[in-house]
Amino acid sequence: MATKSKKSKAFQLRWKVIGVILFFACAISIFFCGVVAVNISREWNRDVINASTVYDTAEFQDFFNETLDQVVLADVYYRNEERISAGEVVDREELIAGFKRYYGIMDGVITGNTEINETYDGLIVYGDIPESLQTNLADYQNLVESRLPSYYKMYIQRQLDEYKSCVRYLESMKNFLYYVEDEKGNIVGGNASRAEIEDAERTLVLSAGFSSDHLVDDPYYFNTYVNPILEESNYKFYGAIRDPLIQGDQFYDMWQDFSYAKQSLPILFGVFFVSLVGAIVCLIHLIRVAGQKERYGKVHFMVVDRIYNEVHFLLVFLYAMVSTMVAAALMDTILAGAVQFWNYVFATMLGVLYLAAVAIALSYVLSVARQVKDRSFFRNTWISASIRRMSELFTGKTFRGWMVIVMLCYGLGNCAIMGAMVLAPLYGHPRMAMLFALGLVLFNVFCMYLFIRALRSLKEIMVSVKESSKGNFSYPLDLNKISPSFLNFAEDVANIQEGFKNAVDEAVKGERMKAELITNVSHDLKTPLTSIISYVDLLKNEKLENENASAYVEVLHDKSYRLKQLIEDLIEASKASSGNLAVEKMRVDYKQLTLQAMGEMEDKTDAVGLTFKMSCSEPVYIDADGGHMWRILENLLSNVVKYSMPNSRVYVDIFKMDGYGVLVMKNISAAPIDFDETRLTERFVRGDMARTTEGSGLGLSITQSLAEIQGGNFGIQVDGDLFKSIVSIPLWVEEEEENEEE
């Protein structure tokens, strides 16, 4: 037994949950390994794996070449500020092209026949300018003379700024050593001496048509530097990189980042491998326990297992395609170097897509595992379901299938007989054609007979359904008279009738038992309660010297009479709901009966300051039981006294409508009506949910039952705090009175 329990432990729900949590933890770990790998790859590509030092990386070579560009620009092209200020390094074509672009000047006849002078403050005209363009020529000449000198100064200043920027950049490079020689061997710029360069291990020599590179360890990473400015000059560059690097510039930062990435790779690969193995182990465990609570136990399916396997696979594949395209777009955006904030946002979106893909894939795999265990994988395919439905057309299990078969047979039979009737004369058998025609008539007559029989069966079913809608669930439906086409339909209708009949019988039986229980318990309570009331009355007649005892007796007297009233209400409610109350109808003056009831309750209504306003334009006589109507009015007025706002008005309207005498009693509720007013006609439901007022919660229920047994109805309407009670009783018909007199 212990061995069996130990084996089944893995199938417990908590271990399944733990397996899912560990699987997602491993999946998240794999995702973060991928994020780190992509980040390293974006910075170093494959050099972080292939290169042994930072000097062998393409990133280092590119940054070193950028620094060389700064050296060539500062010490070979510009050289010093005096040359720039004197205009010795001005590119005339670049200056004029920039001037034209800045002021929106288009090349044409005028620019083709003119030239700007060497001092950049005037215009020289070489060719003939048409008379129509003389005004434009004057504008162009004025623009050159007035604006070009200022633009020339701006151009010189831009070159000075660029030179100073190059100098500042080179001064910030602590690990980059260099000097530049002219054609005579004189040092014209640099930040190191010849001795420092010669003592360095990683050096570089560049000149027109010659280069010597000792920067890299692996010749594979050698990248020849080419700069047109250096190639066209007679200058020679000598450079070197410190080894080891010192802190303080981007070369050192690059070396530090490379070292960190290089050291992180083994850890990254290790975590990735462990996470991958862990995810595979968890997946195998989840497949093993999927859908079962014990080994070899019953397979329990989930909602997702109802999807056809082909549809399920297509949905998973569609999500995989869409998520792959979205992920590729997000990766391209991240690798393109967007704003840091958006990189975090896109990475988060990528993580959500990844986790959703993992969850969908896990759900699909476990769904397949459950169906394979239950040997229902192929049964739960769309192809298998289609084959089963096609087969049902020929087994009579569905009405639609029978109809298809019948219509198919009818059409094929007619076609076959008509075809034979047409072909018989062609083959020399005219008499056979007459026989086939007679057969066609007989075949259609037979089909008509079957059709009429089927319609008769349908009529029987429709009559049975109509009787059931009237509440007659005992209407017999003879299944022997039903044609096979409608047999299943008729059986379903018969089963529905039987089910409704049983449900109604059970409900009536339960209601009867509940009424009998209430009546019996109430009668059993009345006997001891009568004795209690009698003895309490005797105690009240005694002269009790203790004031507390007198107060206790008074409380007993009030509560016992209240209990007596509750028991009587219970008995009356039980009788009214079960229809056991006798009804002696007579002619009742609705208005006078209401006035009499209001007079009986006058003391109580005056105590809470209620004022009644009655409206009755004509006499209203109803066909009702006077005693029952008195109880209805008593309950309504008692309800008004208990729940109306003190010192308010109560409106009573009595009128005729659609053969009924209608009484509408309206009052303002003291408390907000924030509940469903239709529940007030249920037993033991009170308007005072806190139950701080007297009452049993049976008054309105009794009122509704008494109104219904007299052929009327009772309703409640609420409009804000306005509470309406509506009692409708059939009107007294004068013909009934005359018949009784006769």
N, C-alpha and C positions, 0 to 999 in steps of 0.2 A: 504493500500500500504506500509505503514511504517513497519507493522508487517511482511509482505511478504519479504521486503528487509532485515529485521533483521534476518529472518529465513534463507535466502539464503546467508548471509554473511559468514557462516562457509564453504560454498562450493567454495569460492574464492581461487585463486591460492596461494596468499600469506599466507592464513591461513593453507592451506595444507602444504606449505613449513615449516611454523612455527611448525606444528604438527610433521613433520618428524624430524626437528632439535631437538625438545624437546624429541622425542622418542629416538633418538640416544644419547642425553645428559644423559637421564636416564639409557640407556644401558651401556654407558661408566662409569657412577657412580657405577652401579652394578658390572662391571668388576673390578674397583679399590677396591671396598669393598671385592671382592673375592681375589684379590691380597694381600691385607692387612691380610685377614683371613688366607690365606695359609701361609703367612710369620709368623704370630703368631703361627699357628698350627705346622709349622716346628720347631719352637723354644720350644714350651711348650706342644704340643699335646693337649689332652683334659684337662690337669691339670689346664689350665688357667680358665676353666669354673668350674671344680669340686672342686679344692683346694681353701681353704680360705686364706692361707698364702703361701709364697714362701717355707717355711720349709716342706710343705706337697706335694711338687712337686717331680716327679721322677728326674727331672734335678738337683734339689738341692741334693737329695740323692746320685746321681751318682757322682756329683762333690765332695761331702763330702767324699765318699768312695775313690775317687782318692787321696784326701788329706791324708786320713788314710793310703793308700798305701805308700805315701811318708814318713809318720811318721814311719811305720813299717820298711821300707827299711833303713832309716837313723839311728833310735835309737834302733831298735831291731836286725836287721841283721848286719849292718856295725858297729854301736855304735860310733866308733871313727876312726881317720886316722891311729893311731898306729896299731890297729888290721889289717887294710887293708894292710898297708905297710909290716907287719910281715907275711902276707900271711895266716892269720888265717881264712879268709872267702873265700879262694879259693875253687871253686868247681872243683875237679880234673877231673871228667868226662867231664864237660863242657869245661875246659881248653884244654884237649887232643883232644876232638872232634873238637873244634874250630881250633886247630893247624893243624890237618889233613885236615880239610876243606879248610883252608887258603892256604896250600901248595899242595892241590890236591892229598893227600895220600889215596889210597883205601885199605880197610881191606882185608886181605888174609892170606897166610901161614906165612909170615914174622911177621905181626902184631899179629897173633894168637899165636906165639911161643916166643914173646918178650914182655917186659914191660918197661915203662919209670920209672926211679928211683924216689925217693921222692924229690930229689933236682932239678928235671927237667933239668938235664944237661948230662944224660947218658942213656944207653940202657942196659937192663938185658935180656939175652937170656936163655930161659928155655928148649925149645925143640930142636929137630934136624932140621936143615935147609938143604934142598937138595943142592947138589953141584952146580946145575944150577942156584940157587938163591943167591949164596954167593956174587956175585957182587951187586945185588939189596940190600942185607942186609948191605953191606958196605956203600952204598949210603944212605940208611935209617938211619944208625947209625951216619954217618957224618952229616946228616941233623938235627937229634935230638941234637947232641952235639954242633953244630954251630948255629942253628936257634932257638931252643926251649927256651934257656935262654932269648933271646931278646923278643920272643913272650910272655914269662912269665911276663917280665917287662911291656910290652904293656897291658897285661891283668890286672895287678895290677893298672896301671895308669888309665885304663878305669873304674875300680871300684872306684878309688879316685875321678875321675871326676863325676861319678854318685852320689857319696856321697855328694860332694860339691854342686851339682845341687839340691839335695833334701834339703839340709840345706838352700840354698838361697830361695828356693820355700817356705819353712815353715816360714822363717823370713819375707817374704812378706805378709803372711796371718795375717792381723790385727784383724780379727773377729774370728779366729780359735784359741782356747785356749786348751792346753793339757800338760800333763806330763806323763812319763812312769816310773813304778816301777819294780825293779827286784824281784826275789823270796824272798828276805830278807826285802823288803819294802823300799829299797833305791831308790831315784829318780835318774834315769840314763839319763834323757833327758826331754826336754819340754820348753815351753815359758811362763808357768804360775805356780802359787803355788797351794797347796791343797786348801787354803782358797778361792782363786779366782774361782776355779772349783766348790767348794761346794756352793758358793753364786750364781752361775749362775743358770738360770731357765731351759735352754735347755742343758742337759748333756748326756754323753754317757760313759759307762764303759764296757771295753772289756778285756777278758782274755781267756785262754784255757778252753773251755767248759762252759763259763758264759758270759752273756751280759745283760746290763741294758740300755734301750734306752728311753730317755725323750726329744728327739729332736722334734718330730712331735706332732701336736695337734690331728690328726685323726689316730687311729691305723691302718686304712686301708692302709696308706702309709708307714707303718713300713717295712723296708728292712734290714734283718739281714746281718751284715757284716761278711764275712768269708775270712781269710787270712791264708794259710798254714804255713807261717813263724811264725805268732803269735800263732797259734794253737800248734806248736811243741815246743814253748818256754815256760818258766815259768813267762813271763813278763805280767804286767797288764797295760792297757791303760786307762787313765782318760781324757776325752775331753769335750769341751763345745763350744757353739756358742753364741756370744754376742746377746742380744736382748734388745734394738734395735741395729741394725748394725751401724757401723761407716764407714765413707768413706775411701777408700784406697786399697781395694782388690776386687777380683772377686766375693766374697760373696755379697758385697754391690752392685756391678754392676748387679748381678743376681736379687737381691731384687728390684732394681730400674726398670729393664726391666720388671719384673713380675708386678709391680705396674702399670706401664704405660700400659701394655697389658690389665690388669684387668680393668683399668679405661676406656680404649678405646672400650671395648666390647659393652657397652650400646649405645655409639655414632655410632659404626659401624653397629649394628643391626638396629638402628633407620634410618640411612641413607639408608641402604639396603631396608628396608620396604617402606620408602617414595619413593625411586627410582622405586621399583617394582610396587607400586600403580600408580605412574606417567606414567610408561611405558604402563601399562594396559589401563589407561584412554586415552593416546595418540593413542594407537592401536585401541581402540573402535571408537575414532573420525575419524581416517584415514579409517577404514572399512566403516564407515557411509557415508563419502564423496567421496569414491573411484570411479573414472570414471565419476563423474557427476559435472556439473557446477551450478546446481540448484537442489532443492529438487524435486524428482520425474521427473527429466529431463532425456534426452537421455544419455545412457551410452557410453562413449568414451573408446575404447580399446587401449592398447599399444602393442608394438612389442612382448613382452614376452607372451601376451595372445594368440598368434598364435600357441604356442607349445601345443601339445596334453597334457591333464591333467595327464594322466598316465606317459608320458615321463617326464613332468615337475616334478612330484612327485619323480620319480626315480632319476632324476638328483639332486634334493634337498637332497634326502636320501643318495645318493652316496657321495655328498660333506659332509654331516653330519658324515658319517662313516669315511671317510678319515681324515677330520679335527679332529674328536674325537681321532683317533689313533695318529695323529701327536701331538695333544695337550697333550695326555697322555705321550708320549715320552718326550716332552718338560718339562712337570711337573716333571717327574721322574729325569730328568737331573738337574732341578732347585733344587729339594728337596735333591738331592744327594750332594749338596754343591759344585758346580763347581766354577770356577774363577768368581769373582764379575763382571768383564766385560762381560763375556759370559752369566751370569745370566740376565743382562740388555738386551742383544741381544735376548735371548730366550724369555724373558718376552715381548719384543716388537713384536716378531713373534707371540707369543700367542695372543697378543692384536689384531694384524692384522687378524689372523684366526677368532677370536671372532667377530670382527666388520663385516667381510665378511659373517660370518654365520648369524648374525643379519640382514644384508642387504638382503641376499638371502631369509631368512625366511619371512621378511616383504614383499618382492616382491611377493613371492608365495601366502601369505595370501591375499594381496590386489588383485592379479590376480583372485583368487578364488572368492573374494567378488564381483569384477566387473562382472564375469560370472554368479554368482548367481543372482545378480540384473537384468541382462539381460535375465535370464532364459535360458542360453546357456551352462551351465556347462556340462551337459551330452552330449550335441551336440558336444562339443569340446573335445571329447574323441576319442582315436584311434579305439575303438570298434564301436562307432557310425559311424565314418567316413568309416570304412570298410563295415559296413552294407549298408550305402548309396551307396558306389561304387559298391557293389554287385548288388544292385537294379537297378543301371543305366545300367547294362548289359542287362536288360530285358525291358527297356523303350525306346531304340533306340536313346538315347541322345548322344551316342558316337559311332564312327565308329568301334572301337575295340569291343564294346559290340555286335554290329550287327554281326561282323565276328564270334565271339564266338558262338552266337546263331545259325547262319547259319551252321557252321561246326559241331556243336553238332547235329542239326536236320539231316544233311546229313549222318553223321555216324550212328546215331540211326536208320534212315530209312533203310539204306543198311543192317544193322545188323538184323533188324526185318524181312525184306523180305527174306534175305538169310537164316535166321533161319527157317522161315516158309517153304521155298523151300526144305530144308534138312529134316525137320520133316514130311512133307506131305507123302512121300513114306513109311516112317516107320509106319505110322498109316493107310496104305492101300489106299492112295489117290494119285496115280501117276499123274493123270491128273491135280490135283491141283498144283502139283509141276511145271508142264509146265506153268500154268497160273501165278504162282509166278515168274517164270523165265522171262516171258513176262513183268510182272509188274516191275521187277527189271530193265529191259532194258528201259522201258518207264520212270521210275523214274529217272534214270541217264541221259536220254535224256533231260528230263524236267530240271534237275539241270544244265546240260550243257548249255541249253538255257538261264537260269537265270545268269549263270556265264559269258557267252558271252555278255549278255546285260549289266552286271555290268562292264565288261572290256570296252564296248563301252562308258559307262558313264564316266569311268576313262579317256578314250581317249579324250572325249569332254572337260573334266576339264583340262587335260594337254595342249590341244590346246589353251584353253582360257588363261592359265598361260603363255604359250609361247608368245602369242600375247601381253599380258600385259608387258612382259619383253622387247618387242620391242617398247613400248610406246603407243600401241593401246588399250586404256582403254575402248573404245566403243564397243569392240567385244562382241556380244550377247552370253550369256550362258543360254540356255533354261532349266530351272529347271524341266519342265514337262517331259523331256526326261531322267532325271537322276534317277537311281534306288534308292530305299530307303536306301541301304547300304552306298551310297556316297552322300546322300542328304545334310546332315549337312556340309560335306566337301565342296560341291559345293556352298552352301549358304555363307560359309566363304570366298571362292574365289570371289564370286560375290560382297560381301560387301567390300572386299579389292579393287577390281576394281573400284567400285563406290567411295570409299574414295580417292583413288589416282586420279581419274578423277576430283573430286571436288577440291582437293588440287592443281592440275596442273592448272585448270581453274582459281582458285583464284589467283595463283601466276602470271599467264599470265595477268590477269586483272589488278592486282596491278602494274606489271611492265609497262603495257601500260599506266595506269593512271599516273604513275610517269614520264614516258617519255613525255606524253602530257603536264603535269604540268610544267616540265622544259622548254619545247619548248614554251609554251604560256607565261610563265613568262619572258623568254629570249626575246621573240618578244616584249613584253610590255615594257621591259627595253631599248630596242634598240632605240625606238622613242625619249624619253627624252634624252638619252645619245647622240644621233646624234646632238640634239640641243645644248647640253652642249659643245660638241667638236667644233661645229661651232663657238659658242660665244668665246670659249677659243682661237681659231685660230684668231678671229677678235681682241681679246685683245692683242695677241702677235704682231699683225701688228700695233697696236697703239703705239705711243711713250710715254711710261710711265716714268715720271721723278723719281718716287720713286723706288729705287733699291729693296726694300723689296717687293713691289707690283710685280715687274718683276719676282722676285724669286718665289712668290706665284703662278703667272700665269704659270711659267715653271713646278712647281709641279702639278698644276691642269692638265696641258697638258699631262704629263707622266702618271699620275694616271688614267685619263679618257681613254687614249689609252689602258692602261693595262686592265681596266674594259671592254672595247670593245672587246679585245682579249679573255678575260675570257668568255664573253657572247657567242662569236662565238664558242669557244671550247665547251661550254655547249650544244649549238645547234647541233654541229657536233657529240659530244659524244652521245647525245640522238638519233640522226638519225642512227648512226652507231650501237648502241646497239639494236635498234628496227628493223634494217634491211631496213630502208627507203631510204638508199643511192643507187643511180643508179651506176651500175658497167659496164663499157665499156672496156672489155678486149682486149688486143692487144699484139703484140710482143714487149717486153721491154728488152733492154740491161741492165742487172742488174749492171754491172761494170760501164758503162758510166753514168747511172743515179746516181749512188753513187758518182762518181767523180764530177759530176755537182753539187750535193748537198753539197759536201765538199767544192767546190769552192765558193758557195754562202755564206757559213759560215766561210770563211777564215779569215775575219776581227775579228770575235769574238774568233775563236780558237787561232789566233796569239796573241790576247790581254791577254790570260791566259797562253801562252807558250806551247800549245799542238802541238805535232808532230804526223802526221798520217802515218801509215805503212800499205799499202794495199798488199794483197796477192790474186791473181786470175790467176791461171795457164792456164785457157782456157775460151773462151767466154761462158757466161751463159745468156741464153734468157729465160725469164719467161713469163707466160700467165697471165697478170695482167693489172689493170687500172693504167695508168701512173700518173694521179692526186693523186690517193690514195697512190701509192707508194712514190710519192714525199712528201706527208704529213707524211708518216711513217718515211722516212729518216730524214726529218726536225725535227721531235719529238726526234728521237734518238740522232741526233747531238746536239740538244739543251740540252738534258739531260746530254750529255757528257761535254758540256761547263760548265754547272752549277755545277756538282758534281765531276768532275775529279780533281785529285791532280795537281796543277799548275806545269808547266814545266815538264810534263810527256809525255809518248807516248801512242797513241791510235792505236790498231791493228784492222784492218778490213780484214776479210777473206771471200771470196765468192767462193762457190764450188757447185757441184752437188751431191745429195745423195737421193737415193730411189725415183726418179721422181720429186724431189723438187730442186729448186734453193735456197740455204741456205746462208744467210748473218750473220756472227758472228762479233759483235763489242765488243772489250774488252778494258776496261779502269781501272785505279787504282783510287779507291774512296778516296776523301780527308778526309772524316770522317769515323770512324769505322762503319761497317755494323753489328750492334748488334740487328737486328730485323728480323722478318720473311719476306724474300724477296718476297714471293708469294703475299703479300698484296699490293705490289707496282702497280699491275695491277688493283687494285680497284680504284674507283673514289675518288678524293680528298685526296688520300694518297700520301705523298711526302717523298723522301729520306731524306730531311732535316726536322726532327721532330720539330725543333725549329722554322721553317718557316721563316728563316731570308733571304732566297734567293727568287728571283722572280719565279713565276710559279703558276699554278692552281691545280696541282695534277691530271690533266686529260690526260696528254700526253701519258703515257704508256697504260692507259685504252683505249684511242682512237686508239693507235697503234694496240692493240690486236683485237679490233673490226674490224678495217679496214683489218687486215690480215685474219681474219676469214671469212668476207663476200667475199673475193677473193678466198676462198677455201684453204687458208694456215693456219698457226698458228704462235703464238708468245710465246716465253718463256724467262725466266730469270734464270741465274745460278750465284751463289756466291761462291767464293773460297777465304776465308780470306777477303782481301780488293780488290780482283779482281772481277769486275762486268762484266758479259757477257749478251749481248742482242742478241737473236737469232730469225731471221725472216725467215720462210720457206714458199715459194710461189711455186705453181705448175710450172713445166717447160713448155716452149712453144714446142708443137709438130709440126713437119714440115708438117705432113699430113693435119693438120688443115689449114695451110697457102695455100697448094695446092688446098684444097677443096674450100676455099674462092676465089682463083683466077679463078677456073673453074666456 
